[in-house]
Every structure is written in C-alpha cells, then in structure tokens.
Amino acid sequence: MDNPMTETRLFGTNGIRGVVNKDLTPEFALKVGTAIGTFMKGTVAVASDTRASGDMIRSAVFAGLMYTGCNILDLGVVPTPVLQYFVKTHPETAGGVMITASHNPPQFNGIKCISSDGTEMARSDEEKIEGIFFKGHPETSDAKPGTVEKIRGAAETYIDAIISKVDASAIRHAGLKAVLDCANGAAFFTTPLLLKKLNVKATTLNADPQGEFPGHPSEPTEENLKDLIGLMGTSDADLGIAHDGDADRTVFVAGGGGYVSGDKTLALIARSELKKRKGVIVTPVASSSLVEEVVKDAGGKVLYTAVGSPVVARAMISAGAVFGGEENGGLIFPEMQYCRDGAMAVAKMLESIVKHGPLAQQILTLPVYHTHKLKIDCPECKKKALLKALSGKCGAGRKDETDGLKIIFEDGWVLIRPSGTEPIFRVYSESKDNAVAKKRGEEFIASAKECLKII
Ligand code: MG
C-alpha cells in the first residue's frame, strides 16, 4: 500500500495516502493544509473524488489553507485530471490540492499536490512542504483568513477541451456503443458526458457517486472487472471502459469481452498517434517490449524512464514527445496536458477504433510477448546490496539501471525493482518465447535468493 508516512516524509509516489481517522485524521489534514498553504501562498484550487471521507478531509485541508491566507477555488467532486486542467488553464492559481486515494480501498483517502502548471508536484517541492510540516504547526497566524469560492463548470470545460483534440465529427458519425464502469468514482459525470457529446451510446456500471465506493475491488484489473467483461461478452458494444477512483487511469475491454492489457493499449494508442505525427514515445522501463516494437515499426522512437507518472510527464516535456504513459492505464497526451488523463484516453481510443477498425481486430495485429510478474521478499536494509550483487551477474545480458536493474538479452529481458512501500523486489521477465520468460524469471529469483543468503 502506498503509505510511506514517516517522521521525515509524508508524500509517496502518489501524494499522501492513509487510512482515514487512523493515519489520516482531520487534525493531520489540517496541518498538511497549513503546510501546503504556507508553500503555495496564493489561490489554490481544490477537488475530491467520491469517497465518503472526502468532505471531512477536504474541510480540514480548507481550514489549513485559509489559516495561512490562501483563497480557495472549490471544484467539488471531479476527476484528478479535471483539477489539473483547471490549474493549468488558470494562471492565477498557485497550485491545486486533490483529495483522493485513487484505486485504494474505501477506508483510505489521500492528499495530492498539483503544481501551478497543472502537473503532479515534483518531489523537490513536496520536500519543501514536508520541511514546513515537520517544523511544527504555528499556533497563531498573522494572515487574513482566506475565502472559499465554489467553481461550477470546470468538468464541462475539460470535456469540451478533450473533444476539440480528437476528430469528433468522425466519432459522432460512427454511432459507437460503449459499456462504462466508473467504479462509483469521480468519473461518474465526466465520462458519461464525454460519450454523450460524441454520440456514443453508453451503458453505465457503478456510475453512482453516492454508491458503495468503488463498486468492486478497487484496482482496475482483469479479475476486478468481471461485470464489465461479462457485459462486453454478451452485448454488441464496441468498447468497454473502466476507470480507477479518481479517473486519471483507464483500462479497456474489446468488443466480445477481451480484456486489453495496459501494454497493448500503450502500443495501439502510440501507433495511432504516430500516424499523425512522428516522434518520441515515453514509457517506463517496466513496459513491455511490445510497445518498442510497435513504435519502431510505426517510425517512432521509445524513450525509457524510471517508473512513475510524474517522471514520464517531465521526460515528455523535455523530449517534446508525441505520447507517453504507463502499463497501468495511465496515458499522457501532450496536446491536452502533461498528466495521466482518463477521459482523454477514452476519446483517443474511440478515435482509434473509428480510424483503424474494431479494437479486437487491432489487437490481433500486435506482436505477442509473454511477461511473468514475480516478487521476492527482501528486507529494506538489504535492498541496495542485493541490487549491487545482481548487477555483477548479468552474464550475456546488457545492463540498464534506469530503475532498479534491467538485464536485456537477445530474446527478452529481466527487470528487478525495489518496491518503494513494501519489503519486496518486483521481478518481471519477458520474452516472445513463454518458456524462456518463465525459466529466466525463475532462475533470476533463485540467483537473488542465493545472493540474499550471503549479503
Ligand atoms: Mg488514480
């Protein structure tokens, strides 16, 4: 679980996360709000997802921000990318705060900071907020208390911006059908509105903001989306769509009921985007070589980064990339904004179906790779030593240390990455030959276990 709160650190890879009224109490949220307000010093846009604890945590953050003199623009319950787009397009805002725990179970909530350009806050700025937080909460403030202004229409503006970035007329004429699972999360209003405006006939599942969040186990994986996959198998819908709780990520199901892995989505959207404009596609080292093979065939180039959407987004900005994203359904489209954007991913997939044929058929054109995802227990104190020991055992492989250790062979690769939040290493082994991927993964785990005995 993404909950790294310690005595010197608050923010994990996706903001602050914790169990409500245990780690994440109103008093704690108030102090975090005060620290954020002291750092941002200005007008701050705030939004939340549909979690039952959202009002309580948001109110505490509001109080902290206003205590330090910040004026608040309250967007209410909207997806994270709506808040990010609002901040990006309103230069008068000093930043944003999103109250969300994304795909975590309902007992969790979280606080995530957005920079004034709408991107996820860089670690260096989070450290400044942590510095203010751990200095202690001032008992008095000289600031004139801030105000709250309710903002209406941010979601509609965001959806209209998305529609302007795709061939809306072609999508409208195609008369597509979709089944949409919002996990009772923040997309309950935005994605149905997008589909309606694009003349896509939609059947919705878990699209009730008052419903039991998230409507099914929270991570949008194949196992957790049985209802959506089942409905896609028995209906004539062209596209199945599932979001996580704050709708920055999207996972797709093809007509007929085939779950589409995030790697395949990345490859297909990359190919579709490269047909419009040649250039660089950015993705972390954990993504399948499927993406690289498809991108090369389409005349593009892959730039690999460490895992984490802020890293991908920043690399995309520096490289002037055409598209980028992660294999967990987080897709970033530079013409809209430099962050994961769930509804934009939906619009682009609809456009791809209209231009390049049914999703199930497009998938058949992709090369097949086999990836084995394993893990190995390793105490925190031995993580560095294990990586060092393994990096001396690359054999015939080429070493890449962008994130953890990736060893690239002629017929596949192995990646070992320390988890930032658990005492484990994640081990991925991939090849076009399933037997090779399986054997290499097992051998690598055995070798790591041997190393652990002596370090
Ligand atoms: Mg999310």
Residues whose N, C-alpha, C, O or C-beta is under 5 A from the ligand:
A	BS01	MG	S102 H103 D244 D246 A247 D248 R249
